[in-house]
Structures are given as C-alpha cells and as structure tokens.
Amino acid sequence: MNREQLLKAAHAFEDRFPYYKVKLKAGFFWFYLQHYELPLRVEADTGYPCRSFHKKDLMFRVLAGDYSINVEFSHILTDASGAFEFLKSLLLVYFENVDVPLPAGLSYLRPGEIPAEEEYEDAYKRYFRKTVSAPMTFRSAFHLPFPVQRPPHLHISIMEMPVDKISKKAKGYGVSLTEYLISVYLLALQNIYESLPALRKRTSRKIFRIEVPVNLRKIYPTRSMRNFSLYVLPEIDLRLGHYSFEEIIKTVYHLMRLETDQKLIAKILSRNVGGEKNPFVKSIPLFIKSLLFAKLYSFGTSRYSGVVTNLGRIDLPSNLNRFIDHFVFIPPPPNKTLKVNCGVVGFDNKLLLGFSNITASDKVEQQFLEILEQQGISVGFRQYGNLQKEEIASPAERKKEKLRKRPFNWNLVSLFKRIFHT
C-alpha cells in the first residue's frame, strides 16, 4: 500500500463529499449536523475494531494497512450503500494515482465534480406519506445466553465460500441468497436453543427473529448519499414446535416477500418519520428526548435475535479485479442484547460472511459452519490482514477447531493481493 498516494486520493475528495465533513451538535430540541472544515486524514490500521469517534473528529475515517484500504462510518452519516460508494470512489482514484488504467465510462463519484443536490437529501422525508394504519407490534425475541466479554471485547470471524455454489444451493430451494442465509441463521439459533438445559429453555423466549436491512434506493429512486434504509423482521415461533430447515426456508421466503412489499414499506416509513414530524415530539427538549430514545432503542433491540445485512455483489471491471483479493463487510458492532451480527458481501466468486461478536462463545459461528457443511458448501476462514485462507484438513477437524478470531476496526474493507504492492 502506497500511503502517500492513498492520502493524495483522500485529499482529492475534500470537496466531493461535503455532506460527510460534519460534526454532531446538540440543539435545544434536536441534534443537528454542522459542516466542519477538518482535513481528511489517512490513519494507520491499529487492529482495534470500531473505535468510537471523538467530538473533535469527523464521524468517518480512512485507515490503511499494509495491503488494505479500510473505511469506517458512523451510521449517523450514511448506511452501507453510501459508505461503499465512498470506498469505491477512493479505491478507483488510488488506482489512478498508482498508474492502474481505469476503463472508459466507468461509473463512480469523481473528484472535482460538484455534488448533485440530491446527494444531500433526506430521502425519508421526500418519500414520507402519512398513513392511518396502526404499526405492527412485536413480542420480545430470543437472545443468545452467552456472557459478554469485558472491553475490548469485539471479535471478528470471517468465513469465505464460493458464490456460485451457495447461490446454486439457494436457487435449489427457490429462494434468494439473503433468504437462504437468514434461514441458516434461524436454524443456528434454534440449534443453540435446543442445546440449552431444560430450565433455561423454559425461561427463554421462543420467538426467533432476524433484522434484515433493506436498501430503499431499490424501491424509491434517489441519489442520496445519506441513510436511506429500513428493515424487515422474518421470524419463526418455537411455541408452535420444532422447525425443519425446509420449513424455515418456506417461512422466511413468504415473510420476506410480504414485508418488502412497497405498501408495507411505506407504512414503516410513515411510522419512523411521522414521530419526527409530530408537533408534540418537536416541542420536547433534547435532554428529555435523549432519555426516551435510549429506552426506545433498548426496546427496539429486544425484538430481534440477530442481524443479517447483505451489501450485495460488488462488480468491478475484470482488469481491476486482479488487483483486489477480497472485500469484507462488517455491520455496526452488536450490543449487550444482540451480541452477534453478520455482514455479507460477494466479490469475484467469493462470498464473505463477517461476524462481529462481543461474547466469549463462538457457537453461532460454529453452527453456521456445521449447517453450511451439511448443505455441501465448503467454508474457509480468513483473519484480518491475512491474505491466505485458514485451511483445515477435514470437516471433522473443523468441528473440533475453534474459529480463530482477531479484532479489527472497520465496516468496509478492500484487501489487495500481495502482487499489487506499489
């Protein structure tokens, strides 16, 4: 990695992404974002995951390892789609700086362009339509029974598998890749629940629900680079009995189709934005709102058991792919209620699952491994900064071998091949 050229590429974007060069300020009634002319720095990747943003800093950072470019964003600024557009543009300008030719007509946000007004917009407000339909209610869900480690306690496990093989398996069940992975997660949680002692099972909640973010740009056209995503909550209810994998697949398929219907998405959008527009809510001082929001956040996370967020498949021209080993997507770190989150991204026939985990247990990851292998999908492992897969000789040895974890600190990473060391 040529840090000088990466810094040059970052500086070229000083004026291209002005909506990210902001700080969070507290007003009397609401928080607000204030533009701040602080130079964008490229920091060394120290290996600590998802460090907090200090008040004096911008709410995003660019990190450089020996063979990696990493970007970390506060969710206040944008969602995964916006963060990836930034990483993609930074990566392509870096390639230009180190004399890697870019194909003509390649679409990305270029330095020197004047940002389109639509990039700034709050698309939630643009597409808000008030509805009279009451919002759906959800019971609290099952949560992993494992104790949380003391700080620093975030660990990352990265699984790699062939995109074509797992996509073929999902297609065989008649579902999307995301629906297939949600089903694997629900089966993993059911297996963990069923392995608990009898008393613990009786006292645990029986609803297993996964939060799945939805990129609303695919439903409502916008070029906004700010947050524009909602989530759906597919579930299974063990009060009705044990679910086979086929039953889970069928349930997830129908719930995902139902909950991503545009009318139901509009209902959720109305609920989320409507509170902000409520005159009574507007009049409440910020210090009281902050207390209420903390309670609402805790209540919200109690309704689901885990997170699966799929960034999708990254497609770049073939002449650029040869310089990139892989991408990894790590969702925001979990909290004491959820404990484990999963991010998914595909690139160059590689599908990588990134698990962020704050517990002392790796049973969720082990269950994923066992289920995928039972489905005939071979799984390799990666560590941050390690370009070689962790090879284990046989499935039997894999089950005995604990997943190797090492913390690291970003949300989106592009890792170069060793042959590209400029």
Beta strands, then each sheet from edge to edge (+ up, - down):
strand 1: 22-26
strand 2: 31-35
strand 3: 42-44
strand 4: 60-64
strand 5: 68-73
strand 6: 155-162
strand 7: 207-215
strand 8: 229-232
strand 9: 235-237
strand 10: 306-314
strand 11: 324-329
strand 12: 340-347
strand 13: 350-357
strand 14: 380-382
strand 15: 412-416
sheet 1: 1+ 2-
sheet 2: 3+ 4+ 5- 15+ 11-
sheet 3: 8+ 7- 10- 12- 13+ 6- 14+
sheet 4: 8+ 7- 9+
end
